[in-house]
Amino acid sequence: MDFYTDRGRLPSVEELGTEALGSLQSEFGSIKRAFKIILQATDASEWDAISDKRRNDLLVYLALSQFSKRPKFKDLAPAIKADIKALFGSYHQACTAADLMLMSLGQTEILKERCHQSEIGQKRSHSLLVHVSALEQLDPLLRLYEGCASRTIGRPEEATVVKFHLNKPKISYLFFPTFDTEPHPVLQTSMQISLRNLHVRYQDYDIDDNPPLLHKKELLVTQDYPSYNKFAKLSNQERKWGLLDDSSNNYTRQSWAECLEKNCAEMKGHRLVWRKDADPYQVKLLQAAQRRRQPG
């Protein structure tokens, strides 16, 4: 089970080891029979999903290897050779599937659809924003799309967020240096790469008096991200207070400050509190509005 979880396939006799193989054969007869017992006791679809994930990992790897020189089958590590044989049947079939993935990157509508369907990332009207820590969990075509940009131009080490542009073949790398510590981090720099002509455009927001801010950070990361719960709790509170009614998410330092002032609120870490100098009557009106927002 541990091996299958890691590789997406059953181990060979050599990979399992003599000691483990001996006890397994005496109890079940063979590796495949042992796995049939596992399938009867667990959800088979979960094992299929593991195989699909490993298959997609290999496709992305083989597709991106075209940017250097795709290795010959004999030069691959033994474990990868076994993976390819088990999951694709042959190296030729795996490479053909990887090349088809590369060709599909030219179809903007397919990429747009994958962005819309993504379970990870903050969806905006013309883009999908994903934290760099969550890239490996994306749809394989989006992983390949970003991989083309990072292999060709290079992903900046300081990149915090990757922005997939929906209507143009572009990738942007955004740097939010205080992503983890500030409730609404400020965008410091961005690097935009056009995948059509590989033109690179840099923009520095550090000198801007009114830079963009990032909201709803939990949408950009996976649920096992260390601060996910803290991020989600703040967004839920801001939603209840009516501070996230601007569906465009295009908040800037100035517009967010105005929003907080209008709602008699201020930030205390990743938490909203009432301003001490707020008009008590206005606070009561806002609290009543919050209660009306509650479901049921």
N, C-alpha and C positions, 0 to 999 in steps of 0.2 A: 504493500500500500504506500509506503514512504517513497519507494523507487518510482512507482507510477505517478504519484503526485508531483515528483520532481521532473520526470522525463516524458510523461504522457504516453507511456507504453510499458509493456511487461519487460522485466530484465531477462537477459540471456542466461544460460547456465553459468557462463564464466563470470558475468556481472553479479550474480546472486551469491556466489561463493560456495565452496564445497560443504562447509558445515551447515549453512542454512538450507542448501539444496537437499542435503541428506535427510534432515528432519522433515522438510516439506514433502519430499517424495514418499517417505514412509507413512506420512499421514494422509496425503491426498493423491499421490501417484505422479502428478506433474504440476508445473507452474500454472498452466492454463486451467486445470481442474481446480486448483486452489483459488484462482481468480474468479471462477464461476461461483464458488461459495461466497466470495466477497460481494459479487454482484447481486446475489440473492438476499444478502443481509443489508445492503446499502442501496442508495439511489443511483441507478446506472447512468442517469443523465448527467450526474455530477462528474463521473469518470469520463464521459464523452466530452464534457466541457473542458476538462483538463487536457485531453488529447487535442481538442481544437485550439486551445491556447498555445500549446507547444508547437502545433503545426503552423500557426500564424507567426510565432516567434521565428521559426525557421524561414518562412517566406520573406519576412522583413529582412532578416540577415542576408539571405541569398540575393534579394533585390538590391540592397545597399552595397553588396560586394561588387556590383557592376561598376561602382564609382572608382574602384581601385583595379583589382583583377580577380575575378571570381576564381576561387581555388578549384583545382581538379579534385575529383572524388577521392583519389588515393592520398591526397594531402590533408584530408579532413581528420579530425580526432576520431578515434574508434567509436566513442559514444555518439557523436554526431552522425557518423555513418549509419550506426544502428537506428538512430532516431529517424533518419530519412528513409531507410528501407522499410521500417515499420509503419511510418505515417504517410508515405507517398508511394511506396512501391519501388521507385528507382530515383536516382539522382537526376536523370533527364526529365522525368515528370515534375520533380520539385522545381527545377530551374525554369521549366516552361511556365509553371504556375506563377513563379516569382516575376518572370518577364511580363506576363499578362497583367500582374498587379502594377508594375511600373507603367505600362501603356495606359492603364485606366486613370492614372494621375492627370492626364490631359483632359479628362472629362469633368469640367467644373461642376456640373449638376450632380454627379455622383458624390463628389467631395462635399458639396453643400448638403446633400441628403444625409451623409454620414455625420456631419456636424449637428444637424437638427435632431438626429436620432441618438446622439451621444448621451449616455447616462452620467458622464463626468464632464464638468466644465460649466462655466457661466455663459448662457446663451444670450446674445444680444441681437439686435435687428440685422446687423451685417457682419457678425463675427462670433467666434467661440473662444473663450479664454480658459486656459488650463494651466495649473501650477506645474512646474517642471517635475515635481515629485510624482505626478500622476500620469505622465506621458506613457509609461509602459502599460498602463491599464486602458488606454484608448483603443478604439477600433484599429485594426492593423493597417488599414489604408491611410488613416490619419497619422499613425506612427511613421509610416513610410514617407508620407508627404513632408513631415517635419524632418525626418532623417535625410531627405534629399537636400533640404536647406542647410542643415547642420554639417553634412558631409562636404557640401560644395563650398559654402562660405565659412561655416564654423559657428557653433552656438556660443555666445559670450558666457564666460564662466559665471558672471554675476547675474545672469538672466534668472528671473523669478517666475515669470509668467510667459507662456507662449500664446500668441494671438493668431488664430486661423481666420483669415479674411474669406468671407463667403462669396463675394461677387467678383473677386479678382484673384489670380494665382499669386498670393502673397502670404508671407509669414512674418510676424513681428515678434521680437524678443523684448520683453518689458522688464525693467529693473525697479522693483519696489524694495529698497533696502530694509525697511521696517515692517515687512509683511507679517512677521510673527508677533511683533511687540506692539504695534499701533493698531487700534481698532479700524482705522481707515487710512492705510498707508498712502503716501504720496508717490506718484510716478516720478522717478528721477531721470531716467534715460530710456530711449527706445531705439531699436535697430530694425528697420523694415527691409525685407528682402523680396524683390520681385522674382518669382521663379520663371518668368517669361524671358527676361533678359539678364537676370542676376544682378540687376542694379541694386545697390545698397544705399539706404538713406538713414542717417543718424539724426536724432533730435534730443536735445538736452533741455529738460524741464527744470533743472536745478536753479536756473536764473529767472524762472517764471514766477510772477507774484501770485498767479492763480492756477496752479498745476492741477491735473486730474487726480481724483481720489479713487480708491478701490473699496467697493462695498460687497456684502454677501460673500465673504471669503470662503465660507464652507463649501460653496458650489464649485470652487476651483480645485479642491483637494478630495482625496478619498476619505472614507469614514474612519480609517485607521491612522489618519494624520494626527500627530500629538495634540494639536489645539483645535481639532474639528468641533468638539462639543462646545468649547468656549465661543468659537466663531458663530456656530449655529444658534446658540442661546442669544447672542447679541442681535443677530438678524431677526430672530423671532420677536424680540422686544421692540426693535425699531419698526417692524411691521405692525405690531399692535398699536404703537404710538402714531402710526400713519406717516412715518418719515420716509418710507420707501415707495410712495405713491408714484414717483417719477419712474415709469417703466423703462425709460431709455437707459437708466443707470449712469447717465452722463453727469455725475456730480463732480464739481470742482471744489477747491478749498473755500472759495467765496460762497458758492451756492449752498454748500453744506452748512457753513456757519450761519447763513440766513435761515436755512431750514430749522436748525436747532433753536435759533432765537425766536422764530415764529411759533415754535412749539414749547417754549419755556424750558428747554432741555439743555443739558450739557453732558459731556462724556466724562466718565470716571473709570479709566481703564477700558475694559470691554463691557461696559455697563452704562445705561442711561440713567440719569438722575434729574430731578427737578432743579432748576436754577434757584438759588436761595433768594435772589432779588426779584423773582417772578411775581407778577400780580396774582394774589390768591384767588380772585374771582376768575381770572383767565385760566388758572390751573384747574379750577373746578369744572369749567366748561370743557377743557381738553380731556379731563378724566372721564367726564360723561360721554364724550365722543369715543374714547377708548372702550368704554363698556359696551357701547352700541356696536362696536366692531367685533366683539366676541361672538363666536358662533353659538347658535341656540339661544 
